[in-house]
Amino acid sequence: MAGKVLRKISSSILNRASNWPMLNELSSFSSVRMNQHLAMDPTQALLLQEQCISVDTNDKAVGNLSKEAAHLLGPDGQLPPLHRAFSVFLFNTKNELLMQQRSNHKITFPGYYTNSCCSHPLHNTTPDEAEEAHHVGIRRAARRRLEIELGISPDSIELSDFKILTRIIYGAPSDAKWGEHEVDYILFLRKDVPVKPNPNEVSRVVFVSLSGFQEFQGYLEKNNIPFTPWFKLILNSHLKVWWNQLDNLERIEYDPVIHSL
């Protein structure tokens, strides 16, 4: 199938292959279970027991709930309870963004393309991922998940390497059972680090330049491979403005407003 997909890629995209090191691993979305899960992966099922941090619309912690409860839609399709999350955008020193395709094992949005790493800080952990001073809990959670999803050694990342830009609040169903409803912290990380994706979390990764992103997006659209809703919201609002400022990232001040997208 990969060969058939590659033959459909335009010559102009192939000429950009150096900007997309793993472009040849992109595949058709036709086999992805977009709206149903044939059988829950045992590793992902175990992760549903993790305890997320419940928050109100001002991002004030109000308790904890299991990852399962945080992602189950209500009986009439209501969004799940609001909880705290984060989205990491990892750039190399050539200012290319690492995009990942979520594993087909994922509970929500399997097979969708998204930013480098997306997950949740956990309740009652050591070290404390609920610690709010200087956003240190979010930074700890981000570093933990970068190792789990992308095999990035925690020793290669200082907590201060993360640039936290703002927060967004959004909700979206994934299928008839599962969905997302999050206050999502946006973190940028610009660093060259070895990456070894965990196949239970990530199907494939690709580095994309800002100049090549429109072409990359067009290729995904042509092959019916969607973006996750949170990435699409960030892409259509703030991402390219921030991306253009990567070389002066330290000058961007944290925006304390929680943006409803």
PyMOL commands that set and color helices and strands:
alter all, ss='L'
color gray80, all
select helices_A, chain A and resi 2-8+11-14+17-19+23-25+29-31+42-47+133-150+154-156+159-161+213-222+229-243+246-251
alter helices_A, ss='H'
color red, helices_A
select strands_A, chain A and resi 51-55+61-66+83-91+97-102+113-114+117-119+163-173+179-190+202-208+258-260
alter strands_A, ss='S'
color yellow, strands_A
deselect
rebuild
show_as cartoon
